Amino acid sequence: MGKVFNVSADCKPKQHYMVNIDERLAQIKDMVECGLYFTINRARQYGKTTTLHALEGLLKSEYMVISLDFQMLSAETFKTERDFIEGFSAEILDRTADITDIPEEILTELEGIADGSRHYDKLSALFRCLSKWCRLSPKKAVLIIDEVDSASNYPIFLDFLAQLRGYYIARDQKSTFHSVILAGVYDIKNLKNKFVDEHRMNSPWNIAADFDIDMSLSEAGIAGMLEDYERDHHTGMRIEELAGLLHAYTGGYPFLVSRICKLIDEKIAGSIEFPDRKAAWTKGGFLAAVRLLLTEENTLFESLDNKLIDYPELKQLLEELLLDGRSVEYVPGDMGVRVASMFGFVTIENQTVRVANRIFETRLYNGFLAERSRHNKLAQNAVMEKNQFIVSGQLDMELVIRKFVEYYSDIFGTHNERFLEDHGRSLFLLYLKPIINGKGNYYVESRTRTNRRTDVVVDYCGRQYIIELKIWRGNEYNKSGENQLADYLESYHAKQGYLISFNFQAQG
């Protein structure tokens, strides 16, 4: 069986098409060589486990690597110190079978702790054993722990971090791990916020170095993965074009890149519209995969949906960004933005908060708009009349806009300018979405998301439509909007665009 695109667990180079991460690994290795303790803190399905497994393979010729996964430890393991010590020791023994030079006395001690024949009730006793191991090892020791979030709800984990911190501070007197790498979604430095005990108010992980290495996939890296695929399947795809589309829509989010590629390869290819791989690996096939992605339920989307429920302030922030068009400035210490960034919803660019990628943005729009459309006359009218807007398989955008203006005037004509600034864009999308549903995609152009001019870009059956929405503020302002639209059309290589201007001055 040949390679496939993978979206489950870690990627393996011999089995999966994947982006080359050698540069990323080299950067992380530099941090290890400097003896740093740090956390790879990224959103779900962002390539953390794939990176850790590859890093272990890179390091093990020079270091003694102890690589653990806290997801393998049951909740019972974290109830008491003794339970944790026994479970942690058993996991070490399970995961270090390929370490052939473990000193016999250390192996015997760990086996005794794991099976309960050596009763250790204090973490300090376990760490004395680990310290002895580090001292006796011919190689410097590196500890890697994946899925540390599994332990984040338990006070014992803070005690574990405190021991790591204590030995790190005393490393010139006591042998300890040369480097420690923890990986998870949550920012471990803030775990103290979950506990109220006074003696825990100082974060035990304040020794950690910043991890600023970019974990997203670059456009060039995506192109390299597609080249690998093309060598196997000879589709004739335009690699640079598709790599650019994948990066533009996903922002390099690893799961989204792989998922779209997997959908093209396994779902789009062989369909009625795209009968083979040659037809599927085109811009049209890509957009069809995006439509399919946006309508499916997958593990990443389910995780994001749950976060919107668990963190109401997160949902409010995203609604303000998308539906209200609010510009949100990043201020250090803003917990709402920190949470949104931690879960991968947003990124910070030039001290301004923006939704991380077009896929997230469109899916969030779809969800928010669905909540509003149930009782919205615009959306109901669009559903009832959608067939009139499709002529010979193409979208009649001029008719869409004329009808939107007509219904908007009838339903919302008495509202003032303030109403539009908050809701104009969402109203247009409420009307547009049911019309293009199933055949088209839309997204809001990021270059104008933070001001009052808004570009909506619609892809429908291989054709692009550019629509700018703005408030009428006189002829000169309107002319500048037309010039701006002309610039956008040039960048999209499009000959025609549409400008919707809301004029409140005529209402008297």
NORSULRA-V97472 format. One record per pair of residues at least 24 apart in sequence whose C-alpha atoms are under 10 Angstrom apart, sorted by the first residue. I is the first residue (numbers start at 1). J is the second residue. Records with the same first field share a line. If there is no record, write none. Layout:
I->J + J
This chain:
2->232
3->228 + 229 + 232
4->229 + 258 + 261 + 262 + 265 + 266
5->225 + 229 + 257 + 258 + 259 + 260 + 261 + 262 + 263 + 265 + 266
6->255 + 258 + 259 + 261 + 262
7->45 + 47 + 254 + 255 + 256 + 257 + 258 + 259 + 260 + 262 + 298 + 299 + 300
8->45 + 255 + 258 + 259 + 299
9->45 + 47 + 48 + 49 + 50
10->45 + 47 + 48 + 49 + 50 + 51 + 52 + 53 + 54
11->47 + 49 + 50 + 51 + 53 + 54
12->50 + 53 + 54
13->50 + 54
16->225 + 229 + 258
17->224 + 225 + 226 + 227 + 228 + 229 + 258 + 261 + 262
18->217 + 221 + 222 + 224 + 225 + 226 + 228 + 229 + 254 + 257 + 258
19->217 + 218 + 219 + 220 + 221 + 222 + 223 + 224 + 225 + 226 + 228 + 254 + 257 + 258
20->217 + 220 + 221 + 222 + 224 + 225
21->50 + 51 + 54 + 55 + 215 + 217 + 221
22->51 + 54 + 55 + 58
24->51 + 55 + 213 + 214 + 215 + 216
25->51 + 52 + 54 + 55 + 56 + 58 + 59 + 213
26->55 + 58
27->213 + 214
28->52 + 55 + 181 + 211 + 212 + 213
29->55 + 56 + 58 + 59
31->179 + 181 + 209 + 211
32->59 + 63 + 142 + 178 + 179 + 180 + 181
33->59 + 63 + 140 + 142 + 178 + 179
34->178 + 179
35->140 + 142 + 168 + 177 + 178 + 179 + 180
36->168 + 177 + 178 + 179 + 180 + 181 + 207 + 208 + 209 + 210
37->142 + 143 + 164 + 165 + 168 + 177 + 178 + 179 + 180 + 181 + 182 + 205 + 206 + 207 + 208 + 209 + 210 + 211
38->179 + 180 + 181 + 182 + 183 + 188 + 205 + 206 + 207 + 208 + 209 + 210 + 211
39->144 + 145 + 146 + 148 + 180 + 181 + 182 + 183 + 184 + 185 + 186 + 187 + 188 + 189 + 205 + 208 + 209 + 210 + 211
40->146 + 181 + 182 + 183 + 184 + 185 + 186 + 187 + 188 + 210 + 211 + 212 + 213 + 215
41->182 + 183 + 184 + 185 + 186 + 187 + 188 + 210 + 211 + 212 + 342 + 343
42->183 + 184 + 185 + 186 + 187 + 215 + 216 + 341 + 342 + 343 + 344
43->184 + 185 + 186 + 253 + 300 + 304 + 340 + 341 + 342 + 343 + 344 + 345
44->184 + 185 + 186 + 254 + 255 + 299 + 300 + 301 + 303 + 304 + 342 + 343 + 344
45->185 + 253 + 254 + 255 + 256 + 299 + 300 + 344
46->185 + 215 + 216 + 217 + 252 + 253 + 254 + 255 + 256 + 300 + 344
47->215 + 216 + 217 + 253 + 254 + 255
48->146 + 147 + 183 + 184 + 185 + 215 + 254
49->145 + 146 + 147 + 183 + 184
51->215
52->144 + 145 + 146 + 181 + 182 + 183
53->144 + 146
55->144
56->142 + 143 + 144
59->142
60->99 + 139 + 141 + 142
61->139
62->139 + 140 + 141
63->137 + 138 + 139 + 140 + 141 + 142 + 178
64->96 + 99 + 100 + 101 + 102 + 134 + 137 + 138 + 139 + 140 + 141 + 142 + 143 + 177 + 178
65->95 + 96 + 98 + 99 + 139 + 140 + 141 + 142 + 143 + 144 + 177 + 179 + 180
66->92 + 93 + 95 + 96 + 99 + 141 + 142 + 143 + 144 + 145 + 177 + 180
67->91 + 92 + 95 + 96 + 142 + 143 + 144 + 145 + 146 + 181
68->92 + 93 + 94 + 95 + 96 + 143 + 144 + 145 + 146 + 147 + 148 + 182
69->95 + 144 + 145 + 146 + 147 + 148 + 150 + 182 + 183
70->145 + 146 + 147 + 148 + 149 + 150 + 151 + 183
71->145 + 146 + 147 + 148 + 149 + 150 + 151
72->146 + 147 + 150
73->150 + 151
74->150 + 151
75->150 + 151 + 153 + 154
77->151 + 154 + 156
78->150 + 151 + 152 + 153 + 154 + 155 + 156 + 157
79->154 + 155 + 156
80->121 + 122 + 154 + 155 + 156
81->120 + 121 + 122 + 123 + 124 + 155 + 156 + 157 + 159 + 160
82->113 + 116 + 119 + 120 + 121 + 122 + 123 + 126
83->114 + 116 + 120 + 121
84->114 + 121 + 122 + 123 + 156 + 157 + 160
85->110 + 113 + 114 + 116 + 119 + 120 + 121 + 122 + 123 + 124 + 125 + 126 + 127 + 160
86->110 + 111 + 112 + 113 + 114 + 115 + 116 + 118 + 119 + 120 + 121 + 126
87->113 + 114 + 115 + 116
88->113 + 114 + 126
89->113 + 114 + 115 + 126 + 130
90->114 + 115
101->136 + 137 + 138 + 139
102->133 + 136 + 137 + 138
103->132 + 133 + 136 + 137 + 138
105->129 + 132 + 133
106->130 + 132 + 133 + 136
107->133
123->156 + 159 + 160 + 163
124->159 + 160 + 163
126->163
127->160 + 163 + 164 + 167 + 176
128->167 + 174 + 175 + 176
130->175 + 176 + 177
131->167 + 171 + 174 + 175 + 176 + 177
132->174 + 175 + 176
133->175 + 176 + 177
134->174 + 175 + 176 + 177 + 178
135->174 + 175 + 176 + 177
136->175
139->178
140->175 + 176 + 177 + 178 + 179
141->175 + 176 + 177 + 178 + 179 + 180
142->176 + 177 + 178 + 179 + 180 + 181
143->176 + 177 + 178 + 179 + 180 + 181 + 182
144->179 + 180 + 181 + 182 + 183
145->180 + 181 + 182 + 183 + 184
146->181 + 182 + 183 + 184
147->182 + 183 + 184 + 185 + 186
148->182 + 183 + 184 + 185 + 186 + 188
149->182 + 183 + 184 + 185 + 186 + 187 + 188 + 191
150->184
152->184 + 186 + 187 + 188 + 191 + 192 + 194
153->191 + 194 + 195
154->191 + 194 + 195
155->191 + 192 + 194 + 195 + 197 + 200
157->191 + 204
158->188 + 191 + 192 + 195 + 200 + 203 + 204 + 205
159->200 + 204
160->204
161->188 + 203 + 204 + 205 + 206
162->200 + 202 + 203 + 204 + 205 + 206
163->204
164->204 + 205 + 207
165->203 + 204 + 205 + 206 + 207 + 208
166->204 + 207
168->207
169->207
180->208
181->208
182->208
185->342 + 343 + 344
186->339 + 342 + 343
187->338 + 339 + 342
215->252 + 253 + 254
216->247 + 250 + 251 + 252 + 253 + 254 + 255 + 257
217->246 + 247 + 250 + 251 + 252 + 253 + 254 + 255 + 257
218->243 + 244 + 246 + 247 + 251 + 252 + 253 + 254
219->243 + 244 + 245 + 246 + 247 + 248 + 251 + 252
220->244 + 247
221->247 + 252
222->246 + 247 + 252 + 254 + 257 + 258
223->247
225->258
226->261
230->281
233->277 + 278
234->277 + 278
235->276 + 277 + 278 + 279 + 280 + 281 + 282
236->277 + 278 + 279 + 281 + 282
237->277 + 278 + 279 + 280 + 281 + 282 + 283
238->281 + 282 + 283
239->281 + 282
241->282 + 283
242->281 + 282 + 283 + 286
245->283 + 286 + 287
246->286 + 287 + 290
247->357 + 358
248->357 + 358 + 359
249->290 + 356 + 357 + 358 + 359 + 360 + 361 + 362 + 443
250->356 + 357 + 358 + 359 + 360 + 361
251->347 + 355 + 356 + 357 + 358 + 359 + 360
252->356 + 357
253->344 + 356 + 357 + 359
255->299 + 300
256->290 + 293 + 300 + 357 + 359 + 360
259->289 + 290 + 293 + 298
260->285 + 286 + 287 + 288 + 289 + 290 + 291 + 292 + 293
261->286 + 289 + 290
262->289
263->288 + 289 + 290 + 292 + 293
264->288 + 289 + 290 + 292
265->289
267->292
268->292
283->462
284->459 + 460 + 461 + 462 + 463
285->462
287->439 + 440 + 441 + 459 + 460 + 461 + 462
288->438 + 439 + 440 + 441 + 460 + 461 + 462
290->359 + 440 + 441
291->359 + 437 + 438 + 439 + 440 + 441 + 442
292->438 + 439
293->359 + 363
294->359 + 360 + 362 + 363 + 364 + 366 + 441
295->363 + 366 + 437 + 438
301->360 + 363
303->343
304->343 + 344 + 345 + 360 + 364
305->364 + 367
307->339 + 340 + 343 + 345
308->340
311->336 + 339 + 340
312->336
313->337 + 339 + 340
314->338 + 339 + 340 + 341 + 343 + 345
315->340 + 364 + 368
317->353
318->345 + 346 + 353 + 354 + 355 + 361 + 364 + 365 + 368
319->364 + 365 + 368
320->422
321->353 + 354 + 355 + 361 + 449 + 450
322->354 + 355 + 361 + 362 + 364 + 365 + 368 + 422 + 425 + 426 + 444 + 449 + 450
323->364 + 365 + 368 + 369 + 421 + 422 + 423 + 424 + 425 + 426 + 427 + 429
324->419 + 420 + 421 + 422 + 423 + 424 + 425 + 426
325->421 + 422 + 423 + 424 + 425 + 426 + 448 + 449 + 450 + 451 + 452 + 453 + 454
326->353 + 421 + 422 + 449 + 450 + 451 + 452
327->352 + 353 + 354 + 449 + 450 + 451
328->352 + 353 + 354 + 450
329->353 + 354
330->354
352->450
353->450
354->446 + 449 + 450
355->446 + 449
357->443 + 446
358->442 + 443 + 444 + 445 + 446
359->442 + 443
361->442 + 443 + 444
362->441 + 442 + 443 + 444
363->443
365->426 + 429 + 430 + 433 + 442 + 443 + 444
366->429 + 430 + 433
368->426 + 430
369->426 + 427 + 429 + 430 + 431 + 433
370->430 + 433
372->426 + 427 + 430
373->427 + 430 + 431 + 433 + 434
376->411 + 427 + 430 + 431
377->407 + 408 + 411 + 430 + 431
378->403 + 404 + 407 + 408 + 411 + 412 + 427 + 428 + 429 + 430 + 431 + 432
379->404 + 427 + 428 + 429 + 430 + 431 + 432 + 433 + 434 + 435
380->430 + 431 + 434
381->407 + 431 + 434
382->407 + 430 + 431 + 432 + 433 + 434 + 435 + 436
383->431 + 432 + 433 + 434 + 435 + 437
384->434 + 435
385->434 + 435
386->431 + 432 + 433 + 434 + 435 + 436 + 437
387->435
388->435
389->435 + 436
390->435 + 436
393->439 + 460 + 461
394->439 + 460 + 461 + 462 + 463
395->435 + 436 + 439 + 440 + 458 + 459 + 460 + 461 + 463 + 464 + 465
397->432 + 458 + 465 + 466 + 467 + 497 + 498
398->497 + 498
400->428 + 431 + 432 + 435
401->428 + 431 + 432 + 467 + 498 + 499 + 500
402->500
403->431
404->428 + 431 + 432 + 500
405->500 + 501 + 502
407->431
409->502
413->504 + 507
414->504 + 507
415->504 + 507
416->503 + 504 + 505 + 507
417->471 + 472 + 502 + 503 + 504 + 505
420->470 + 471 + 502 + 504
421->452 + 470 + 471 + 502
424->454 + 469 + 470 + 471 + 502
425->452 + 453 + 454 + 455 + 456 + 468 + 469 + 470
428->456 + 469 + 500
429->456
432->458
433->458
436->460 + 461
440->464
442->466
444->468
445->488
447->488
453->481 + 484 + 485 + 499 + 501
454->485 + 499 + 500
455->484 + 485 + 488 + 498 + 499
456->498
457->492 + 497
463->494
464->492 + 493 + 494 + 496 + 497
465->489 + 492 + 494 + 495 + 496 + 497 + 498
466->492 + 494 + 495 + 496 + 497 + 498 + 499
467->496 + 497 + 498 + 499 + 500
468->497 + 498 + 499 + 500 + 501
469->498 + 499 + 500 + 501 + 502
470->499 + 500 + 501 + 502 + 503
471->500 + 501 + 502 + 503 + 504
472->500 + 501 + 502 + 503 + 504 + 505
473->501 + 502 + 503 + 504 + 505
474->503 + 505
